[in-house]
Amino acid sequence: MSQFWSSIVNTLTPYVPGEQPKISNLIKLNTNENPYGPSPKVLEAIKAHTDESLRLYPDPNADEIKDAISAYFTAKGTPVQRDQVFVGNGSDEVLAHTFQALLKQDEPILFPDISYSFYPVYCGLYQVEYKNIPLTDTFEINPKDYRQSNGGIIFPNPNAPTGRLLALEAVEDILKNNSKSVVVVDEAYIDFGGQSAVSLVNQYNNLLVIQTLSKSRSLAGIRLGYAIGHPALIEGLERVKNSFNSYPIDKLAIKATVASFADEVYFEQTCARIVRSRDLLSEQLTAFGFEVIPSSANFVFAKHPEHNAEALALALRDRSIIVRYFNKPNIDQHLRISIGTEDECQALIQALREILTPS
Ligand SMILES: *Cc1c(COP(=O)(O)O)cnc(C)c1O
């Protein structure tokens, strides 16, 4: 507390990100980073543009990125124009602007009780009222629960930290039954097995889809996220962005992003490799007695009926493996384990074998 703080600062409960320990030889399975590096073409692009032109400000609109993204989705079958794309410094920033520009309404917004824990933090920052909608007993979003009046709806799909996917028809059900509110689908993990709601943006003017380069494109360090939706929604976001930071996307991030969307082969190969490891790890964990929620993401969410989750996380840590543990109601017996390389997954299995076998 300080007498110099603006009064709202006293009310904030900031988000706590998964730790980034400065220890080497650690198997880091706690923040859903991609275990494979970015495409070599991305690294070449960054090197090629690391020159004296960095003295200049970047394009304030990052139009090169918007054009690359619109061309990418158009080629995949959904025509997306430049004015349907918003870009930000990580999807966390896109989310922040979304809360401020679109989700602060007279009625409370809705989101699942178990979902991305940054949402309530933004509600605190922007003073957005919200109502949590419980997941079902099997940790699923039930679209029928979203048939009630609201000021907007947001959920991750696949959900975080459960990894569960909501089918596209169910997303569409939520859109149809909420035509008067904005429905934001946070698709940070969609490339690991889901069907994206981007295919619906030209049908529903209340839909905003947010994606990131941090997970499936292995560029968490670049901080690039984007939103796709009706031009009026995008304009709302642009108005907030241009009242906040004219140049959120630096020049190297622009070049890296464009190069990433140009290398589809690398993207598809690395995503497929992670999906294979996830499915194998899920089987192995199940064989150890874990209850594993079916995952469509690059992590699994699992609990062991006979072992305390926090104790397991600490025992793994003693073996230099870090996973994410949430000390929160309903999920304090689960571990969220990011999918590493094949070797990292096997090291995890070996460590669990030691921990779970009575000596
Ligand atoms: C990782 C994640 C984000 C944030 O991604 P950045 O683009 O790195 O800011 C947003 N939403 C969900 C659900 C995530 O898991």
The ligand as an SDF file (V2000), in Angstrom:
LIG
                    3D

 15 15  0  0  0  0  0  0  0  0999 V2000
   -1.7970  -18.7680  -22.9600 C   0  0  0  0  0  0  0  0  0  0  0  0
   -3.1930  -18.2280  -22.9860 C   0  0  0  0  0  0  0  0  0  0  0  0
   -3.4540  -16.9240  -23.3810 C   0  0  0  0  0  0  0  0  0  0  0  0
   -2.3720  -15.8850  -23.5040 C   0  0  0  0  0  0  0  0  0  0  0  0
   -1.5750  -16.0060  -24.5270 O   0  0  0  0  0  0  0  0  0  0  0  0
   -0.5260  -14.8550  -24.9130 P   0  0  0  0  0  0  0  0  0  0  0  0
   -0.8400  -14.6580  -26.3440 O   0  0  0  0  0  0  0  0  0  0  0  0
    0.7970  -15.4660  -24.6670 O   0  0  0  0  0  0  0  0  0  0  0  0
   -0.7740  -13.6250  -24.1090 O   0  0  0  0  0  0  0  0  0  0  0  0
   -4.7600  -16.5200  -23.4970 C   0  0  0  0  0  0  0  0  0  0  0  0
   -5.7770  -17.3360  -23.1900 N   0  0  0  0  0  0  0  0  0  0  0  0
   -5.5690  -18.5790  -22.7650 C   0  0  0  0  0  0  0  0  0  0  0  0
   -6.7270  -19.4330  -22.4240 C   0  0  0  0  0  0  0  0  0  0  0  0
   -4.2720  -19.0620  -22.6250 C   0  0  0  0  0  0  0  0  0  0  0  0
   -4.0540  -20.2640  -22.1450 O   0  0  0  0  0  0  0  0  0  0  0  0
  1  2  1  0
  2  3  1  0
  2 14  2  0
  3  4  1  0
  3 10  2  0
  4  5  1  0
  5  6  1  0
  6  7  2  0
  6  8  1  0
  6  9  1  0
 10 11  1  0
 11 12  2  0
 12 13  1  0
 12 14  1  0
 14 15  1  0
M  END
$$$$
